[in-house]
Amino acid sequence: MNITKAREIFGDVSNIDLKKKYYKLALKHHPDKNGNTEEAKQMFQEINDAYEFLKKNQDVSSDSYDDLLTSFISIFKEPFYQFIPTIISKISFLEEMSKEDCIKIYDFFYKNKEVFHLTDEFLENVKAIIVKKYENDDFFILHPTIDDLLDHNLYKLEVDNEEYYAPLWHSEYIFDKKNKKGEICVKCIPILDGVYLDDENNVYTEITVPFDEKLLTENIWCTIGTTKFEIPCEILQIMKKQVFIIKGEGISKNNNISNTNKSDIYVTIHFKNLF
């Protein structure tokens, strides 16, 4: 694999978007979804090889602040670009923005608070500004865990002595108030550790497994949150890296109010001590 071939597959992708692009390509070109033909298997292997090459050769120095700012800026249009440093240094600047843009900013900063060295107090102040913008409505920001999502938990809200149940697997959910005009807006920004979700709530994770004689008789396990998923040993191939799909055992789809239509879980398995 070389840089030219890798860029043909991934295009001009930034370091921060590399993993997201990999998951999308892996999902699209997985052999199980393309008839398990030799061409499909070869394409899938090339995607894996290109990803490993780019990951090893990416510019680590630009992997945090600059790339995150680029990603952040791309959310908005002119003339917003020039005001990003001002947001951090003078939070009251947010009061001039729309509530939709403020939610995007909070979402972005919350997920990258370590990179920007943002305090909990700063994030609470941003949240307070958003809540104020919804003064005619009720606005809530929730941070469900991966266990909440896998368990399809609901969050009970009490507003004006009425109860509302918000599905935590929805990125955003809006209720009409029962007894008066106005809305209740619930924004869910999940806490994810070592897990990635795509736009359809498919779950992506990676595990490393020793390549030894136990694989001949013992299944392997993948733990997401506190939930364990079993992977049959007989399906494993002698490859340093492979993807196993756990069908229909993930998170309820974003547009699904019940938990009858669940997403898939994509487990990338790395064998150590192989070759």
N, C-alpha and C positions, 0 to 999 in steps of 0.2 A: 504494500500500500504506500502511496506517495501523496503529497499535498494536492497535486493536480486532480488525481482520481478522487480523493476524499472530498474536495470542493465540488466536483461534478455531482456527487451524491447529495451533499449537504448544502451546497450553495454558499453564499457569503453570510454565514451565521456567526453571531457574537458568542463569546464564551458563556454568557449567562443563559442564552437560548439553546445551547448545544444539546443539553440533555432533553429538553422539551421537543426539539426537532427529531432527536433520535427516537423518542417514544412514539411520535406520530408516524415516522417512517417504518419503525418496527411493527406497529399496529397494522399499517396499510399493507406491508409486504410479508407478513408472517406466512410461512408455508401452509399452515392449517387453513388460512383464508384464501389460498391461491392454488388449491388442488394438490399440494405437496409435490409439485413437479420439480424436476432437477433445476429448471430455470429459476423457479421461485426460491428454492433452497440456496442457490448460488447468489441470488440478489440479496437475500436475507443475510448471508454470510458477509457479503461485501459491505452491507450497511453496518454490521457489527465491527468489521475490520476498520472501516473509515471512522467510526465513532471512537474506537480505542486509539487510533492514530491521532485524531484531532485532540482528544482529551490529554494525551501524553505531551503533545507539542503546543498546546495553547499557551498564550502569554499570561502567566499567572499574575503579573503585576497589574494587568488591566482587567482582572477578573471580578473586581468588586465594585469600587465606587464609580468609576467611569462608565462601565457597562450598565450598572444599575441606573445611573442618571440617563443614559441613552434610552434604556427601556422605559423609564419613567416619562421622559420627554415625548416619546412616541405616542403616549396615550392622548396627548392634547394637541391643539392646533395653535398657530400664531394668534396673538402675541404672547402666549403663555410661557414659551421657552425661557425667556430672560428672567423670569421671576422665581425660579426654583431655589436659589440660595436664600432669597428673601423669606421664603416660607419657613425655613429652619431658623433663621435669625430673628424673624418677626412674625410670630404665629398669627397675629391679628390680621395679617394680609389675607388670610383665608376667608375672612368675613366678607370680602368683596367678590368671592367666587360663588359659582352655583353650587347647590347642595350635591348635585351629581358628581362634579369635579372634586369636591371635598371628600366624598366617599371613596373615590378612586385614590386620592392622595393618602387617606388613612389606611386603606387596604394595602397599598404599596409600602408605606412606611412601617406598618405593623409587621409585614412579612420580612422586612429587611432592616429591622431596628438595630441589629448588631452592627451591620455595615455602616450605618449612618450614626451610630452611637447615640441613639435616641433613648431618652429616659421614659419610664412609665408615666411620669408627670406630663411630659410633652404630649404623649399619645392621648392621655386623658383630656388634656386641653383641646386637642384637635376634635376629639369625640364631643366635647361640650359645645364647640362651635357648630358641629353638625346637628346636634340635638336642638340647638337654638333655631337653626334654619327650618326645622320641622315643627315650629311652635304651634302651628295650627293642626298638626298631626302628632302622632307618637312615633318615636324612632328608637330602635334598639340595635345595638351591635353585640352579637354573640360570638364566642370563640369555642365551638365544639371540638372535642378531641376526636382522633381517628376511631376510638371505641364508640363514641356517640354516633358516628356516621355508619359504622359497620352494624351497630345494634339498631339502627333506624329510630333513634330516640326523637321524641318530641319535647319541645320546651314550652312550659305553661306560662303564659303571660296573664297578668291581671290588670286590666285597664278599665277605669270607670266602673268598678265592681262587676265587670264581665270577664270571663275567661276565654282565652284564645290559645290554640295549640299550634306552634310553629314547627314544621318539619326541618330538622337541623341539616339535612342533606341538600337543601335548597340554598343556593348562594344568596338569594334574595326572595323574600316572600311578603306580600302585601295583603292586609285584611281591610275590608270596609268596616268601620265601627258599627256596632249593633244598635246603639241607642241615640247616636248623634252623627252629625256630618263629620267627615274627616277620615283619615286612613291610619293604619298602623303598619309601619314599614319595619321589617326585620332583616338585617344584613348579617349573614353568617360568614365569618372568616375563620376557617378551621386551623387548629394547631396541628401541624404535621411534622413528624420527626422521621426522616429517612424515607418518606413516602411522597409520591407525586400523584396528583389527580389531573386528568384532562377535562375537557369541556363537557364530556358525557359521564363524568364521575367514575370512569375506569381508574383502577388503582395500579400504580407501578411501584415495585420495590426490587431490591437486589439482596441476594444472600451469597455467602461464600461457604463452600462445603469441602471438607477434606476428601481427596480421591483415594479411597482405600477399599479393602475387601468387604467392609460393612455394606457398601452400596449394592453388593450382590444379593443381599437378603433383607436389608432394612430400608424402609422408606425414609425420606427426609422431610423435615418440617420447616415451614416458614411462619414466623411470628410477626403479626402486624398489630400493634397495640398490645392487647392481651389475648387476642384471638390467634389460634394456631391452625394452619392449613397443611394438610398432608399431601405430599407429592410422591406418587408411586415410583419405586426404584426402577421398575421395568421399562418405564418410558424414557429414562435418561440415556443420553448418547455420550460417547467418548469425545467430548468437545470441551475446550476450556471455558466456553461461554455458550449458553443456550437459554431460550425463553420458554417457560411453561405457563399456559393460560388456564386459570381456574375459572371456568365458565359460570356466570350467573350467581356468584357467591360474594359479590362486592357490595357496593353502596347503591341504594335506590337511585334511579335516574333523576336528574334535576327537575324534569317536568312531570314527575310521577308523584302524586300525593300519597299513594299507598306504597307498600314495600314489595309489590308483586313483580316489578320489573327491575331487576338488579343488574348492576354493571359487572364487568369481568375484572379479574386480578391478573396482572402480568408480572410474573416473577422471573427476573434475570438471575440465572444460577451460574456462579463462577466456581470452577473446580480448582483448588490449589494442589500443588504437588503433581500436576499432570504435565508430562513431557519435560 
